[in-house]
Amino acid sequence: MKYNFNEKIDRRGNHSAKWEEIGNKFISNDLWPMWIADMDLKTAPVIIDAMREKLEQGIFGYVYRPASYYQSAADWIERRFGYKIDAKTLINSPGVVPTLSILVRLMTKADEKVLIQSPVYYPFSSVVKENNRELVVNELIKDEEGYYTIDFEDFEKKVADEKVTLFIMCSPHNPVGRVWKREELERMSELCLKYNVRVIADEIWRDIIMPGFKHIPVASLSKEVENNTITCFSPTKTFNIAGLQASFATFPREEEWKMVDEELGRLDVKRNSPFSLVGFEAAYTKGEEWLEELLIHLDGNMDYVINFVKERIPEIKVRKSEGTYLMWLDFSGLGMTKEELSMFMQKEAKIALDDGFWFGENGTGFERMNIACPRYMVEEGMTRIEKAIIAWRNK
Ligand SMILES: Cc1ncc(COP(=O)(O)O)c(C=O)c1O
């Protein structure tokens, strides 16, 4: 491998939320940090070089976006997914979650409802509730093997409610790690078309796909589906540049592009920082080789966890994620309440994971582990969990 993803990392002093703000969310600051979704890995050198060049100019005034900025995103989509979009349909916003929040507010009326599929990335429910819209939940189905699928009967019931006008799809899915198949995407989008429900596809994870799986941008299914779908994405998860705080969304309908553009103008958040401007374009034009190696590293980390659990902690159930660098570990075999499991992880294992119930009540009994780090960090995390479970067995 050309890139070293196993370099020893200590992010204290990096103003890292994951490492240094940990005590705001967990019982102490010294837990092993495998929670929030950023990587303990340096980004691609091509991105660092682009930002260094900007840094060395020494002037960090307001920047404009050249057409090549948007074009680099459109070209990436065509190269990686075989899906051609017009760069003019793209908007830049300060983040995917801000875009979701703006869209919930602008695309639904006060008495309308928004559908999500749980367990799911927890800001999905908060952007709905905080914008005073009613939340409707289609729970995913989990089989004995921990494989999640869509409950289409319930999905249809939910979209058939005429007050449900918007569906926020997570594709690939955080936290259950599914990369939705073409049939699943087709069925969801056809039902949304049938019942006049608009779709926002959060595809922020679409570049982090494990070998053997293929992400299909839902909007690429047909012209009709494309016209019904707004897609949010960003290179931030892909290249570990979430701190740069920018993202894209594709708007097939010009009037909606304008509506969101005006809203970003009212909020006065229409510019990039000089660093996201050059960093994003470098990522999308020159970052592919780095990404391919990253995916091999992440795949290896997932295998490590799977084997560790199989050989040493039979109480846990886990399957390899198809996409994302998040693993969804089932601790329900320990028979603990959600509070007990949370405290067990923090006090006994001394590790910070995202508690499953944050993603919805049906996430109870699970913990989400972020494996985007050097291998030794995964080893340490798993060893801590094993030690705590050995002590629990002997109680
Ligand atoms: C599904 C999903 N959407 C959005 C985000 C965050 O996006 P942003 O930082 O651009 O708001 C995350 C971060 O983990 C995520 O998992």
The ligand as an SDF file (V2000), in Angstrom:
LIG
                    3D

 16 16  0  0  0  0  0  0  0  0999 V2000
  -26.3180    9.8020    7.3620 C   0  0  0  0  0  0  0  0  0  0  0  0
  -25.5500   11.0210    7.7450 C   0  0  0  0  0  0  0  0  0  0  0  0
  -25.9190   12.2190    7.2600 N   0  0  0  0  0  0  0  0  0  0  0  0
  -25.2470   13.3450    7.5810 C   0  0  0  0  0  0  0  0  0  0  0  0
  -24.1580   13.3200    8.4230 C   0  0  0  0  0  0  0  0  0  0  0  0
  -23.4670   14.5910    8.7940 C   0  0  0  0  0  0  0  0  0  0  0  0
  -23.3630   15.4230    7.7260 O   0  0  0  0  0  0  0  0  0  0  0  0
  -22.8400   16.9270    7.8770 P   0  0  0  0  0  0  0  0  0  0  0  0
  -21.6480   16.8910    8.7740 O   0  0  0  0  0  0  0  0  0  0  0  0
  -22.5320   17.3280    6.4700 O   0  0  0  0  0  0  0  0  0  0  0  0
  -23.9840   17.7040    8.4550 O   0  0  0  0  0  0  0  0  0  0  0  0
  -23.7390   12.0890    8.9660 C   0  0  0  0  0  0  0  0  0  0  0  0
  -22.6050   12.0330    9.8820 C   0  0  0  0  0  0  0  0  0  0  0  0
  -22.3120   11.0350   10.4690 O   0  0  0  0  0  0  0  0  0  0  0  0
  -24.4530   10.9200    8.6060 C   0  0  0  0  0  0  0  0  0  0  0  0
  -24.0980    9.7240    9.0920 O   0  0  0  0  0  0  0  0  0  0  0  0
  1  2  1  0
  2  3  1  0
  2 15  2  0
  3  4  2  0
  4  5  1  0
  5  6  1  0
  5 12  2  0
  6  7  1  0
  7  8  1  0
  8  9  2  0
  8 10  1  0
  8 11  1  0
 12 13  1  0
 12 15  1  0
 13 14  2  0
 15 16  1  0
M  END
$$$$
